Amino acid sequence: MIDSMASKSHPEAQLALPARTTLFQQKDGKTYRIPALIYISDGQTFLAFAEERSTPCDSDAKVLVMRRGSLQNGSLKWSPAQTLSSACLPDHRTMNPCPVYERKSKTIYLFFVCILGNASEYDQISTGRNQARLCYVTSTDYGQNWSQLTDLTNSVIGDDICNWATFAVGPGHGIQMKSGRLIIPAYVYYIHCRCCPFNLMLFNRFKVRPHALSFYSNDCGITWQMGEKIPMESCECEMAEIIDHADKSHLYCNARSTHGYRVEALSASSGTHFDNPHVAQKLVEPYRGCQGSVLSFPVPEPSDEAEKNPNDCLIQSDTKTWLLYSHPTNKKKRKDLGVYLNKSPLKTSGWGRPWIVHKGPSGYSDLTQCGEQFACLMECGEKSEIEEIAFVEFKLSDLMCS
């Protein structure tokens, strides 16, 4: 049965907020968190992923679920929720969906981490004993069927895992760069020093610190490698490719922080290492931070955009790509999810003012592009951001007119 759930909108602000469609809703003792979204133009298909949990707590995550969205007679129809039963390890819970599409082989790689039992992130950090595994499943039919699980922990991280208190991928989408390199954003709580043999690890941010990094593949996903850690404290992240006018590629990382603002960094080596990480003063974080999403896209043709915005002279750009970023805009709490536009992504001050896509409690989100439109999958609700995961679509002109 195809689910065409009614879109929700706020009557008091219908002209300002895009209509949203609920894909996962908290009910029947289940909570859905950690959205990830990908659009595959080859199959004109959206894939929306989330964690299914028995309670809102991270330690009660269970499995990944997915819904497929396809265009039918000019409207977007969503399939019922599907449990990804092959994306599991015995006695582990599956978390942090992170999909990427490999163009040449037409293969979706869905990365995630499997955590042993109910070990929380705090448990792992406080003991210095990692319980996470780096895993993926694949699909070659646009998410209708999925392979058995592949565990990369030993082959990719190897002996370095002894210095990792815990780690995870994304959450949110990965990317394929112009060169063909696949990028999976990730972060690690790295053990910089140990206290004493009788107390293996005390939770102290000066001894265990989070660092963003990437896993990458240069051979269409056959083998994977690990990039260097961003030296600045940084956590959950997403990455995007910026192309300058000399056709040079810059891999951009946007990461969660607990210091009131996001952390940004650029890589000239396509994620092997990142240079000059800095605080993004225009991108605020609430207390303890929140995940955010970033997406690059080609600069629109001047003639097309100028026709819509004849007074807008900002089409001129120093790059061939612009950036979008989604995140709660409130400085104090997870509230009022907004989308920011950056027309000068190689500059530290290029971010504009956010365009609000949900007014009220908001949490994690993920962005993707569908032709000339964009879509966002977000945690949101009326009283709490964990009430539902909803899908919205919007156009670039919505942001540029805000």
N, C-alpha and C positions, 0 to 999 in steps of 0.2 A: 504494500500500500504506500503511495506517495503522500508525504506529509506536507501540506501547504498551510502551515500555521499562520494565523493572522498576524500581520505586523502590528507592533505597538508604537504609539507615538504619544507625546505629551500635548494635550489639547491647548495648554496655555502657551506653547512655544512650537507649534507645528511648522511654522515658517523657518524657524532657526535650527531645529534638530531633524536629522534624517530619520525616517521610519526604521524601526528595527524588528527583526524576526528572531524569536527565541528558538535556539537550537537545542540547548540543554537546560533543564530547569530543576531546581532543588525540590525534591518531593519523594515520598515513599521511602524515607530513610536514606536517600542518596543525595550526595552533593557533587557537583561538577565544577572542576577548577582547571586552571592552566591551559588556556586556549592556544591552539596553533592552527594556522590557516595557509593554504596554498591553492593557487589557481593554475591549472595545466591547460594552456591554450590549445595544445594538440587535440585534447579530448573535450575542450570546452567544459571543464569540470572543476568545481570547487571541492576541496576536501577539508573538513573542519574536524579537528581532533580536540580531545579533552581527557583529563583524568576523572575516573569515577571513584568516589570515596564513600565509605560508610558513615563518616562524619566529616566536618570541615577540616579536621586536623591533617597535616602532612603525613603523619605516621599511620593514618587510616586510609591512605590511597590504596587502590586495589588494581585496577586494569585501565587500559586506554580504550576509549570509545571514539567512534568516527561517524560523521554523516557526509554523504555525497550530494552536492548540489549540481544540477544540470539544467541547461536552458531548454525549455519545452514550450513551443508555440509562443516564443517571445517572453516568457516568464520563467523565473528561477524556481525550480521544484527541488525539495530536499527529501532524500530517502530516510527511512527510519534509522535510529541509532544502531550501530553495529559494534559489538565487542570484538576487539582485536585479540583473539585467543592465542594466536601464535606469538604475540609480543609479550611473552611471559617466561620467567624462569621459576622452577619449583621453589616454594618457600620465600619468594621475593615479591615485592610490590613494584609495579611499573609506573614510572613518573617522567615528567618533562618531555612531552612529544616535540620533536624537531624534524620536520620533513624537508627534503630537498629533491628537486627533479633534475635528473641527468638527461640532457637533450639528445645525445648521440644514441644511447641505448634505449631511450624512452623508459627509463626506470625511476620509480620513486623510491628513495631511501628514507625510511622513517627511523630516525635515531631516538633513543630514550635511555634512561638509566633504570636498572633493576636494583632495588635496595633490599637487603636481607631482613626478613621479619618486619618488626615494627621499630627498628633502629631509627631514631630521629636524626636530623642534621646536627642538633645540639649534642646528642649522645656521641656521635662520631667525632665531632670537634673536641669535646671535653675529654675523650679517651685517646684520641689520635689513631683510632682504628677504623679505617675505611670499610664500609659495607656495600659500596656501590659498584656496579658493573656497567661497562660501556657496551651497548647493544644496538642492533638495528634489525629491521625486517624490510623486505622489498616488495614492490608490486610493479608488474609490467602491463596491467590492464586498468590503469587509472583508479586503483584502489578497490577494485571488485574482489580481488583475491590477494593474499599476502603469503610470502615465503615463511619458512621456519626461521627462528632467531639465529643471528650470528653474534657471538660475544668477542669483542675486540680488546678486552681489558689487558690481557697478557701480551698480545702481539703489538699493541700500539703504545700503551703506557709502560708496560714492562716493570723493571725493578724500581722505577721512580715512584711507583704506587706506595712504597713504604714511607714516603714523605708527604703523602696526601691524606689529610684527615677525612676528607670526602670531596666529591665533585659531582657535577651534573652538566648536561648539555642545555643550550638555550636558556629558558624554553622559548618556543617560537620557531620561525622558519630558518633554514640554512639557505645558501645561495650557490649558484654556479657562475663563476666569473667568465669574462670574455675569453680568457685563455682556455677555458674548459675545467679549471680547477674547481673542485667542490669544496665548500667551506661549511663546517658545522661549528657554530659558536659554542663556547663552553666556559666553565669557571671551576677553579679548584680552591679549596681551603688548604693552603700549603703550610706545612710545619717548618718554620724557619729555625727553630731551636727547641730542644726538649728540656724540661725542668730537671728532673732527677729520675733515676731508675725506679723509685718506689711510687712516684706519682707521674705516670707517663706523660700526661699533658693536662695542664690547667687551661681553662678557657681564658685566653688573654690575647687581645688583638695584636699585641706586639710580638707574639710567638706563633700564633696561627692567624694568617691573613688571607682573605680571598683575592684571587687574581683571575682576570679574564684571559682566555687563550682560544686558539682554534685547533680543531682537527681538520685535516685536509687530505684530498686525494687528487692525484694528477693523471690517473688512468681509469677514469669513468667509474670509480668506486671499487675497483678490484682490490687495491691496497690503500691503507690509510696511514697517515703520519700525524705527529703532534707538533704544534708550534710552540714558541717560547711564551712564557707568561708576561702579561703586561706588568711592569714593575710597580705601578701605582695601585693602591688598594681599589679593587673593582670586582663586581660580582656578576649576577645574571646579565647576559648581554645578547645583542644581535649585531649583525654586520652587514654592510652594503658596499657595493663597488662604485667608486666615483671615477669617471673618465674625464680627463682634462682635454683642452683643445689640441694638445699634441698627441692625443690618443694614448696617453700614459694612464695606467691603472693605479688607483689608490684604494686600498681596502680600509674602510672606515668601521670603527667599533664604537658602539654606544652602550655603556654599562651602568648597572645599578650601583648606587653608593649610599652610605649611611651618613654622609656629611652635608646633606641639604641640597646638593646639586649632582647632576649626572657627570660621569667621567667619559671623555672622548679620547680616541687615539687613532692615528693613521699608520698604515703599513705600506711601504713601498716594495715589500717582498711577498705580497699576497698572503699575508698572515703568518709567515715564518717567524717574524718578530714585528713588534709595534714600537714606534718612536714617539717621543714627546707627548705622553699622556697628560691631559689637563682637565680642569674642572670646567663644565659648560655653565656659565653664569646665567644664561637665559632659560635653562632647563632645570626646574626645581624638583626636588624630591621631598615627599612627606617623611615623617619620622620613621626611621629604619628603612626607608626606601621602598621602591616597588619596581617590578619588571616593566619594561617598555619595549616598543617595537620600532624598527627603522627599516626604511625601504628606499631604494634608489630607482629612478626612472628617467627616460630621455627628456631633455628639455623640449617643451612643445614648440612647434613651428611658429615663428613670429607672426606670420600672416593670419593663422588660425586664431591665436590667442588675442592678437591685436584687434581682430574684428569683434570679439566678445568684450574686450576691455580697451577701448580706444584711448583712454587716458592713462593706461598702465604702461609705463616705460621700463618695467622691471624684467622684461623678457631677455634683455641683454644679460649674458651670464659668462663667468670665467671658466665654466665647465660645460661638458656635454650632457651631464646628468645633474638632477636635483635630488634632494632628500625629503622624505616624509618621516615624521616621528610621532608616535601615539603614546600617551601617558596621562595619568591623573594630573590636573593642573593646580590643585590646591596644595599649598605649602605645608599644611598641618595634618591632613588626612587623605585617604584614598577617596577622592571625590572629583566629579566633573572631568570626565575623560575628554581630552582634546587632541587634535591633530595639528602638528606644527609643520611649516614648510620652510626649507632652507634652499635659497637660490644661489648661495655662495658657499657650498659645502666645504671648500678648502680653507675657509676663514673661520676663526673661532667665534665670531659674532654674527654669523649669517642667519640665525633662526629668527623667524617672525613670530607674531602673536598667535596663540592657539585658536583653532576653530573647534568649538565644543560639539561633540557628537553624542554625549550623554550627560545630562544635568542630574547630579546626584551621586550616590555611592558607586564607585568604579574601581576596578583593579587591573589585573593583567590584560594584555591585548596583543593582537597580531595583525599586521597589515599585509595586503597583497594587491597586485594590479590585475585588472581584467580589461584588456583593450584600452579604451580611453577613460575607463572608470577605475575607481579604487574601492577596496572593501576592508572592513575592520571587523574582527571577531573579538569580543570583549566581555569581561566579567562586569556585571552591573546589576542594579536592583533599585528598589524604592527605599528600603531601610538598610540593606546590606549589599555589598558588592558580590557576595557569593550566592545570591538568589538565582541567578541565571547566567548563561553565556549566550550572547546575542550577536547577530550579524547585521551590519549596516553597509550600504553602498553610498558613494559620493563621487563628485567630480572635482577636478582641480580648480574649476571656476568657483566652487563653493568656498575653498580656502582663500583664493585670491580676492574674493569680494568681501571677505569677513573683516 
